Amino acid sequence: MFLWYLAVMIRLLCLTSIIYTLQSCAQSPNDNFLMGRTTDTLPHLEYGLGDDRLGGAKMTFLDTLVMMKVVDSIQNDYKVQLSKNHFGWLPKRNFKADSSLRIQPYYLTGSWKVYGEDNYDYIKISLDEQLPYRSIQQINPSRIIVDIFGATSNTNWITQLSTTKEIKNTWYEQIEDDVFRVYIELNHGQHWGYSIYYEEKKLVIRVKQQPPVLELEKIKVAIDAGHGGDNKGTGGATCRCLEKTHTLLFAKELEKALLEEKATVFMTREKDTALSMPERVLMLREQQPDILISLHLNSADYDTVKGTSTYYRYIGFRPLTQFILKRMLELGLAEYGNVGNFNFGLSGPTDYPNCLVEVAFMSNKEDEKRILDPGFQKQVAAKIVSGIKDWLKSMRQ
């Protein structure tokens, strides 16, 4: 009897030990993490560790002080867990550890307020914590979608005032247990931009209203002459000329042409100034232009490659780039294409429609000859202005 009892007790002890070991193994990965918040200038998330000359593919820009759970570390990036099934990569410079943070079993959403004020519509969503998010633009119908990671719905009413001019409808869906999706349907087909940030624990989505008058004289255009200072850009095929010098010449001609149309113009640089991408983005955020035109000159390994091209990051901003490219082709340049999902620094902000124009190839002798011609610089400026006017006209039809 004693031996039977002893055998049973040993089996129970073994079973208890196995269960404890399994529980420990299951818990240990979840215990091996670091909590903190986003910090520094323009924090952003990337989808993965892929990289090229433009950096990794960006998922979203974020506000500062957004809560982050770090689960891994590789070189200059932290792997962060956004929700049970979603992860991203955050540059280490954009993270500050905070040992006082504790993960809660859940984070709830609260009531919403939707209203319009001073050329913008606002959605303000109450949350338990400053949680990470990402946004997506959609067309046909025109929508903004915002995913809030780690959030579970306790939203039982959405109050929308009649002061909104751009937001037609807004609603939500709990697409996963811990992913809360916000839908924003717009009144117009053209996306005019939006920004996302926190006011304490309220997530704010600020949506730009379509300007009431779609004429150039009522539009503020920002012009960015690519490169500058110690950032020289590419060189010419035969001359010792530099991209930074000629992008500024094209930019000044574009400024003149726009001022003749009585548009309001802002130049990120008016001389050979060194400006980083974050400096340009923050400068433009302060200026709040209606659109941005960024001017560059292209280069390729083979001198037979030539032509003009326009670039965009978000599908809602594509129409502006299409109208400008169509006009640029009237100059007899070869078509290099209309390029989307372009991971260029100034294409990243969602605040305003933007178009990067690669005027032509400095590495091609034929294109280079035209680039150096002051008359061609004026022609390019005129075509870009015509493209902007075509874009504005399309929205009046």
C-alpha positions in Angstrom: 0.0 0.0 0.0 2.8 2.3 0.9 4.6 1.6 -2.3 1.4 2.3 -4.3 0.9 5.6 -2.4 4.5 6.6 -3.0 4.2 5.8 -6.8 1.1 7.9 -7.0 2.7 10.8 -5.2 5.8 10.7 -7.5 3.6 10.7 -10.5 1.7 13.7 -9.2 4.9 15.5 -8.4 6.2 14.8 -11.9 2.9 16.0 -13.5 3.0 19.2 -11.4 6.6 19.8 -12.4 5.7 19.3 -16.1 2.8 21.7 -15.8 4.9 24.3 -14.0 7.6 24.0 -16.6 5.1 24.4 -19.5 3.6 27.4 -17.8 7.0 28.9 -17.3 8.0 28.4 -20.9 4.7 29.9 -22.1 5.2 33.0 -19.8 8.9 33.6 -20.3 8.7 35.1 -23.8 6.0 37.5 -22.6 8.0 38.5 -19.6 11.1 39.3 -21.8 10.2 42.7 -23.0 10.9 46.4 -22.4 8.2 49.1 -22.1 8.7 52.7 -23.1 7.4 55.5 -25.3 8.3 57.1 -28.7 10.5 60.1 -28.5 12.8 62.4 -30.6 11.9 63.9 -34.0 9.4 62.3 -36.3 9.2 58.7 -34.8 8.0 56.1 -37.3 7.4 52.4 -37.7 8.7 50.2 -40.5 7.2 47.0 -41.7 10.5 45.0 -41.6 14.2 45.0 -41.8 14.5 45.5 -45.5 16.5 48.6 -46.5 17.7 50.5 -49.5 19.0 54.0 -50.3 15.7 55.5 -49.2 15.5 53.5 -46.0 13.1 50.8 -44.9 9.4 50.6 -46.0 7.5 52.8 -43.6 4.3 51.7 -42.0 3.4 55.0 -40.4 4.7 58.2 -38.7 3.8 58.4 -35.0 3.3 61.1 -32.4 5.8 61.3 -29.5 4.9 59.6 -26.1 3.1 56.7 -27.8 3.4 53.5 -25.7 5.6 50.8 -27.1 6.3 47.2 -26.1 9.8 46.1 -27.3 10.3 42.4 -27.8 13.5 42.2 -29.7 16.5 44.2 -30.8 18.6 44.1 -34.0 21.3 46.7 -34.8 19.6 50.1 -34.9 16.0 49.0 -34.6 13.7 47.6 -31.9 11.0 45.0 -32.8 7.8 46.2 -31.2 4.6 44.3 -30.6 1.6 46.4 -31.6 -1.1 43.9 -30.8 -1.3 40.1 -30.4 -0.8 39.5 -34.1 0.9 42.7 -35.3 4.6 43.8 -35.1 6.7 46.6 -36.4 10.2 48.0 -36.3 11.0 51.2 -34.5 14.4 53.1 -34.7 16.2 52.9 -31.4 16.7 56.7 -31.4 12.9 57.0 -31.3 12.4 55.0 -28.1 12.8 55.9 -24.4 12.4 53.1 -21.8 10.0 53.7 -19.0 10.1 51.1 -16.2 6.9 52.5 -14.6 4.7 51.4 -17.5 2.7 48.3 -16.9 0.7 46.4 -19.6 -3.0 46.3 -18.7 -5.3 43.3 -19.7 -7.1 45.6 -22.1 -7.4 49.3 -23.2 -10.8 50.7 -24.0 -12.0 53.2 -26.5 -14.5 55.8 -25.3 -16.9 58.3 -27.0 -16.0 60.3 -30.1 -16.6 63.9 -31.1 -16.5 64.9 -34.8 -16.6 68.6 -35.8 -15.3 71.2 -38.2 -13.2 74.3 -37.4 -10.8 76.6 -39.3 -10.4 74.7 -42.6 -10.2 71.3 -40.8 -12.5 68.6 -39.6 -11.6 66.8 -36.4 -12.3 63.4 -34.9 -11.3 63.0 -31.2 -11.4 59.5 -29.8 -11.1 58.9 -26.0 -8.6 56.1 -25.1 -7.2 54.6 -21.9 -3.7 55.0 -23.2 -1.6 56.6 -26.0 -1.6 53.5 -28.2 0.2 53.0 -31.6 -1.7 53.4 -34.8 -1.4 53.4 -38.6 -3.4 54.9 -41.4 -4.4 54.0 -45.0 -5.9 56.1 -47.8 -8.5 54.5 -50.0 -10.2 55.8 -53.2 -13.5 55.1 -54.9 -15.0 55.8 -52.4 -12.6 58.2 -50.8 -11.8 57.1 -47.3 -9.2 57.3 -44.5 -8.8 54.2 -42.4 -7.0 54.3 -39.0 -6.1 51.2 -37.1 -5.5 51.6 -33.3 -3.5 48.7 -32.0 -4.2 47.3 -28.6 -7.7 48.9 -28.3 -11.0 47.3 -27.6 -14.2 49.0 -28.2 -16.3 50.7 -25.5 -17.5 53.4 -27.9 -21.2 53.6 -27.5 -21.8 56.9 -29.2 -20.2 59.1 -31.9 -21.3 62.8 -31.9 -20.9 64.5 -35.2 -21.7 68.2 -35.6 -23.0 69.9 -38.7 -19.8 72.0 -38.8 -18.0 69.2 -40.7 -17.3 69.9 -44.3 -15.0 67.1 -45.4 -16.1 64.2 -43.3 -19.2 62.6 -44.7 -19.5 59.6 -42.4 -17.4 57.9 -39.7 -17.8 54.6 -38.0 -15.7 51.8 -36.5 -15.2 48.0 -36.6 -13.4 45.7 -34.1 -11.5 43.8 -36.7 -9.5 41.8 -34.1 -9.8 41.5 -30.4 -7.2 44.1 -29.9 -7.3 46.1 -33.2 -9.9 48.9 -33.4 -10.5 50.2 -37.0 -11.8 53.8 -37.6 -13.5 54.5 -41.0 -13.6 58.1 -42.3 -15.6 58.6 -45.5 -14.9 61.9 -47.3 -17.2 64.2 -49.1 -14.8 64.7 -52.0 -12.9 62.3 -54.2 -9.6 64.1 -53.7 -7.7 63.6 -50.5 -6.4 67.0 -49.2 -4.4 65.5 -46.3 -4.7 64.6 -42.6 -2.6 64.4 -39.5 -2.9 62.1 -36.5 -1.7 63.0 -33.0 -2.6 62.8 -29.3 -4.0 65.4 -27.0 -3.3 63.7 -23.7 -5.3 60.4 -24.0 -7.5 61.6 -26.9 -6.4 60.4 -30.4 -7.0 63.3 -32.8 -7.4 62.8 -36.6 -7.4 66.2 -38.3 -8.7 66.1 -41.8 -8.0 69.0 -44.3 -11.2 70.4 -45.8 -11.2 70.9 -49.6 -10.5 74.6 -50.3 -13.8 76.5 -51.1 -12.2 78.1 -54.2 -10.2 75.8 -56.4 -8.1 78.5 -58.1 -4.3 78.9 -57.9 -4.6 82.3 -56.3 -6.3 80.7 -53.3 -3.8 77.9 -53.0 -0.5 77.8 -50.9 2.2 75.9 -52.8 5.4 74.7 -51.1 8.4 74.2 -53.4 11.3 72.0 -52.3 14.6 72.3 -54.3 16.2 68.9 -53.7 19.5 68.6 -52.0 21.6 71.6 -51.0 24.8 72.3 -49.0 27.0 69.3 -48.5 24.2 67.1 -50.0 25.2 67.6 -53.6 23.0 65.1 -55.4 24.0 63.6 -58.7 26.5 65.1 -61.2 26.2 65.7 -64.9 27.0 63.4 -67.8 29.6 65.8 -69.4 29.6 68.9 -67.2 30.8 69.4 -63.7 27.4 70.7 -62.7 25.6 69.4 -59.6 22.0 68.5 -59.0 21.7 70.8 -56.0 22.5 73.8 -58.1 20.0 73.1 -60.9 17.1 72.0 -58.7 17.3 75.5 -57.1 17.2 77.1 -60.6 14.1 75.1 -61.5 12.6 75.9 -58.1 13.1 79.7 -58.6 11.5 79.6 -62.1 8.6 77.7 -60.6 8.2 80.2 -57.8 8.1 83.0 -60.4 5.5 81.2 -62.5 3.3 80.6 -59.5 3.6 84.1 -58.2 2.4 85.3 -61.7 -0.7 83.3 -61.0 -1.1 85.0 -57.6 -0.5 81.8 -55.7 1.0 81.9 -52.2 4.5 80.3 -52.4 6.8 78.9 -49.7 10.3 77.8 -50.6 12.1 75.3 -48.3 15.4 76.8 -49.5 16.3 79.9 -51.6 20.1 79.4 -51.6 22.7 76.6 -51.3 21.5 75.6 -47.8 22.0 72.2 -46.1 18.7 70.9 -44.8 18.0 67.4 -43.5 14.8 65.6 -44.3 13.4 66.0 -40.8 14.1 69.7 -40.9 12.2 70.1 -44.2 9.3 68.0 -42.9 9.0 70.1 -39.7 9.3 73.3 -41.7 6.5 72.2 -44.0 4.4 71.1 -41.0 4.6 74.6 -39.6 3.8 76.3 -42.9 0.8 74.0 -43.6 0.8 74.3 -47.5 -2.1 73.0 -49.6 0.3 71.1 -51.8 4.0 70.4 -52.1 6.1 70.2 -55.3 9.6 68.7 -54.8 12.1 69.1 -57.6 14.9 66.7 -58.4 17.1 65.5 -61.3 17.5 61.8 -62.0 20.5 59.7 -62.7 21.2 56.1 -63.9 24.1 53.7 -64.3 23.5 53.6 -68.1 23.6 56.9 -70.1 20.9 55.6 -72.4 18.2 56.0 -69.7 16.3 59.2 -70.0 13.0 60.9 -69.5 10.8 62.6 -66.9 8.8 61.1 -64.0 6.6 61.9 -61.1 6.3 60.2 -57.7 3.8 59.8 -54.9 3.6 57.7 -51.7 -0.1 57.5 -51.0 -2.8 56.6 -53.5 -5.0 59.5 -52.5 -2.3 61.9 -53.7 -1.7 60.3 -57.1 -4.0 62.5 -59.2 -1.7 65.6 -58.8 1.3 63.6 -60.0 -0.6 62.3 -63.0 -1.7 65.7 -64.2 1.9 67.1 -63.8 3.4 64.2 -65.7 1.0 64.6 -68.6 2.0 68.2 -69.0 5.7 67.5 -68.6 5.5 65.0 -71.5 4.4 67.9 -73.8 8.0 69.1 -73.6 9.0 66.1 -75.8 10.7 64.3 -72.9 10.7 60.5 -72.8 8.3 59.0 -70.2 10.1 57.3 -67.3 6.8 56.8 -65.5 4.4 57.7 -62.7 5.8 55.9 -59.6 3.8 55.1 -56.5 4.6 53.9 -52.9 7.8 55.9 -53.2 9.6 55.9 -49.9 11.1 59.4 -50.3 11.2 61.5 -47.1 9.0 64.4 -48.3 6.5 61.9 -49.8 5.9 60.4 -46.3 3.8 63.1 -44.6 0.0 62.6 -45.0 -0.7 66.3 -44.3 -1.0 67.6 -47.9 -1.0 66.3 -51.5 2.6 66.2 -52.7 4.4 65.4 -56.0 8.1 64.7 -56.5 9.2 65.7 -60.0 12.3 64.1 -61.5 12.6 66.6 -64.3 15.1 64.5 -66.5 18.3 62.5 -66.3 21.6 64.4 -65.7 23.4 61.1 -66.6 21.9 61.3 -70.2 23.6 63.7 -72.5 20.4 64.7 -74.3 18.5 65.3 -71.1 21.5 67.1 -69.6 21.7 69.5 -72.4 18.1 70.5 -71.9 18.6 70.8 -68.1 21.4 73.3 -68.5 19.2 75.5 -70.8 17.6 78.5 -68.9 14.8 78.4 -71.5 14.0 74.8 -70.6 13.9 75.7 -66.9 11.2 78.2 -67.7 9.3 75.7 -69.8 9.3 73.1 -67.0 8.0 75.7 -64.5 5.2 76.6 -66.9 4.2 72.9 -67.4 4.1 72.2 -63.7 1.9 75.2 -63.2 -0.4 74.0 -66.0 -0.5 70.5 -64.4 -1.6 72.0 -61.0 -4.2 74.1 -62.8 -5.5 71.0 -64.6 -5.7 69.1 -61.3 -7.7 71.9 -59.7 -10.0 72.1 -62.7 -10.7 68.4 -62.6 -12.3 68.9 -59.1 -14.6 71.6 -60.3 -16.2 69.4 -63.0 
